[in-house]
Amino acid sequence: MKLYVKLFGLSVVALLWFRYARPDLVVSAQQKQPGKAVCPVTKVTCPEMVYTTDKLQFSAEVQGGDDKVTPTYNWTVSAGSIEFGQGTPSISVSTRSLSDGETVTATVEVGGYDRECGHGQVASSCTTSVMKKPEARKLDEYGKLTSKEENERLDKFTIELQLNPTAQAYVIAYGGRASRAGDAQKAADKAKNYLVNKRGLDSSRIVRIDGGYREQPAIELWIVPARAQFPKPTPTVKKWS
């Protein structure tokens, strides 16, 4: 019995010596588990809407992840074409071939991170709607008319404006070669007065422009939607002083 206790005591001393004096010699019963992968959070940003003539840009932002990784970027788009930026955090997409109302979804897949990160943490998408840019439209153009004939043209102009409540009316008047200075402005004023006083249009919606001179007097009636560029006069005869 005494021998057993003595041997047991020696065993305990030896075990304590190995544990504290030589911890490098202690073999764990369980192997060390590998560390959890450090994964990023990927986000793509883009505008909600662009016009077909505008530049469309998508940008990827990668937050977190293994700071030892230099990420790679692989972009795909659902419509249009990538003009430049493939392989970088930002791309420019051409929308010239797209129709009004189409959408473009750009997706980026970020490479270089651990496979355990999964597609949801290394990939992201963003969608932009593509719209046709509004343009000014010349509804009518006429020369010398009787008051009744001109009013009939202005009545049709009024109907178009009522159908487009956010659009503005542009009345561009031109004097003829034989016209006196101020004749074009008087013609524009006359048209506006009819539209406001007889047809009830808001005066602030109507813009009058003295367009200069042409061979013969003329008036152009334009419908200008919101955000469209306003029309420019096109005189054909140089003004005299």
N, C-alpha and C positions, 0 to 999 in steps of 0.2 A: 504494500500500500504506500509506504514511504517512497519507494522507487517510482511509483506511478505519479505521485504528487510532484516529485522532483523533476521528472521528465516533462510533465505538463507545464511546470514553471519555466523551464528552459525554453520550451516551445513558444510560450507567450513573450518572453524576452526577445527571442530571435525575431518573432513576427513584428514586435514593436520597433526593433532596430531596422529591419528592412523597410518598414513603412515610413519612418521619420528620418532615419540617417541615409537611406538609399531609396528615395521614392521612385527613381528612374528604373529600379528593378522590379517594382510592383506591376504585375500584369493584371489588367482589368478583365473581369469575366465577360464584359460586354465591350465590343469594339466601338470606338468613337464614331458618332453619327456625323455625316457631312453637314456643313452649314447650309441654311436655307438660301436659295438664290436671291440676289438683290435685284429686284425688277423695277423698271421705269414706269412712268405714267405718260402715255403719248396722247397728244391732243392736236387736232388740225383746226385751224381757223380760216374763215373765208367770209366774203361779203354776202349778205342775204340776197342781193339782186345786182346785176350789172346789165348795161346795154350791149348790144352785139358789137358795137364799135369800141367799147371800153376794154382795158386790160383786165384780165381775171387772174388774181393771184391767190394761191393757197400756201399756207405756212404751217410747218409742223413744230411743235414745242415738246421737248422731252424733258421731263422732270424726274429726279431721283435716279435709281439704277446704280449699277456698278460704275464708280467714277474712273475705273481703269479701262473702260470700254470706249472706243471711238466709234460711235454709231454710223451705220450706213443707211441710206434712204432709197427706197424703191417705190416710185409713184405709178399709179394707174388712174385713168380718168374714164368716166362712162360715156362722155361725148366731147367733141372738140379735139384738139391736139395739143400736146405739151410743146411749147415753143422753146423754152430753155429752163434749166434748173434741175433736170433729172439727176438724182444722186446727191442733191443738196437739200437743206431743210425747207426750201421755198421754190415753188414752180410758177411759171406764167403759162396760162392756157389760152389758145386762140379760140374765139367763139364766132369767127366770121362765117363759118359754114352752117351755123345753127339757126333754127327757126324761132320765131317769137313764141315764148312760153316754154321752151325746152329747159331742162335742168342739167347741170354738170355736177357729178359727184366725184371728188378726188379722194383716193385712198392711199395712205402711205404705210409701208411696212418697214419698221426700223430693225436693222440687223445688228448682230454682234453680241446680243445678250443671251443668257442661259436659256436653253430650250424649255426649262420649267416655267419660264415667265408666261408662256402661252400667248396666243394671238391677240387676246383682248388687251394686253398691256404693251405690246410692241406695234400695234396697228390702230389706226383711227381714220375716220372719214369726215367729210364736210360737203354740204350740197348748196349750190347757188342757182338761182333762177336767172334765166337769160331773157331779156325783153328787147323788143325792137325800140330803138330810140324814137321818141315822138318828133315829127317833122311838121313844119308849117306847110299848109296846103292852100294854093291859090284856087279859090272857088269860082271866081268870075273876073272878067275884064271887059270893059266896054269903053266906047268913045262917046261922041256926042249923041244924046238921046233926048227925047221929050221927057218931061217930068213924070208922066204916067209910065213910060217905058222904064225909066230909071227906078221908080218906086217898085215896079214889079220885080226887078233884079234884086233890089234891097230886101224885098219880102222873102225871097228864097234864101238870101243870106241870113235873115233873121231866123228862119226855120232851122238852118244848120247850126247856128249858135245856140238855139234852145236845146238841140239834141246833144250839144257838147257844152254843158254848163260851166266847166272849168276852163274852157278855151277863151282866148281873147280875139277880138276883131281888129284887124289892121286894114285901114283904108289908105291906100297910097295913090295920090293924085299927081298927074303930070300935066304941065302946061304944054301947048303946041308951040311950034316955031314962031307963030304970029301972036301968041298969047302975051298978055302983059304980066308984069311981076305981081304976084299975089293971086293970080287966077287959080292956080292949082290948090292953094290953101283954101280959097273960097269954095271950090268944088268939094274938097274933103269935109269942110265944115257943114256944107249942105247935106251931104250924105249922113253924117253923124247926127245932125239935128233930126232927120227923119227917123233914124233908128231909135233915137232916145224918145222923142216927143210923140211919134206916131206908132212906133212898134213897142215901146216900153222897155227897151234894153237899158241896163245899168250903164251910165255914162263912163264909169271907170273901166269897163270892159272894152272900150273902143279907143283905139289909138289912131290918130290922124298923122299922116306924113306927107310933106311936100316933096315929091320925088324928083323935082327938077323939070327937064324939058324933053319932049320927043317931037317927032315930026307933026303928030296930031295929038290933041288932048286925049287923055285916057285915065281911067280909074281902075285900080286893081283891088279886089276884095279877098282878103286872106283870113283863113281860120288857123289860129296858132295855139296848139295844145299846151298844157302846162309843161314846163321844163324844155320846150322846144325853142330853138333859136328863132328870133324874129326875122322876118324877111327884110332884105335890103333893096332899096330903090335901084332901078336899072334905067337911068336916063340914056338917051341916044343922041341928044343935042346938047352941046356945051352951053352953059348959062352965059349970058352976056352981062357986063357990068353996066 
